[in-house]
Amino acid sequence: MLSFNPIQNALKMCVRKQIASEKTDIYQSVARRLLSDSTKQRANAIGLTSASSGEGVTTVATRLAMSAAKTAGRPVLLVDCNREHPGVEQAFGLTASSGLCDALSGRKELAECLRSTKIPNLAVLGLGGKMRGNDIAQWEGSLAEITDAFALVLLDMPSAGEVIAQPIPLDTLDGMLLVVEAERTRRKAVVRAKSQLERVQAEVLGVILNKRKKHVPDWLYELI
């Protein structure tokens, strides 16, 4: 598992760099940190969520995955775990096909559900069909399989309130990144989301600020 403080401090530093210079590639900075902390045995599996829906998690996850694939020079996987609003395949111009739910249910082999993209070293795993209650029993085995095969695994997840209600156990992941839309999300909502995640043993590694136009409020620094 990732240690909390090094990643948290690194992400805070990335955000501060973003404030200092609009030219800073925040995604590349975060990707490098996540890749450098991967163990030799297996890759990190990192979930991305938000305080509320519509804050751009899929957009951030897609950009982070693209930066990670470029930085790593090794295969990176982006997994769609948003049952209500799946969008990963569409983001790469792919039609919906077999995916995560089909692999967990045994309807398809996991390898059959992985799809390449036009981005070198970047593959995606769509949501696929509906997930049944007992399908999640296969989750840890599937997670181990993909973290063995890829340099980094990123999971596009719904908002915190929804993600804690879904069957995927968050404590099986190496951490969560909280996407916050600038000038929209209130402090109370972000604090609540962080608390919700921590109550189910999810480790919040840091915040990625999306759509920033002006300054970053002091309260956001306090949270990370």
Secondary structure, 3 states (H helix, E strand, C coil): CCCHHHHHHHHHHHHHHHHHCCCCCHHHHHHHHHHHCCCCCCCEEEEEEECCCCCCHHHHHHHHHHHHHHHHCCCEEEEECCCCCCCHHHHCCCCCCCCHHHHHHCCCCHHHHEEECCCCCEEEECCCCCCCHHHHHHHHHHHHHHHHHCCEEEEECCCHHHHCCCCCCHHHCCEEEEEEECCCCCHHHHHHHHHHHHHCCCCEEEEEEECCCCCCCHHHHHHC
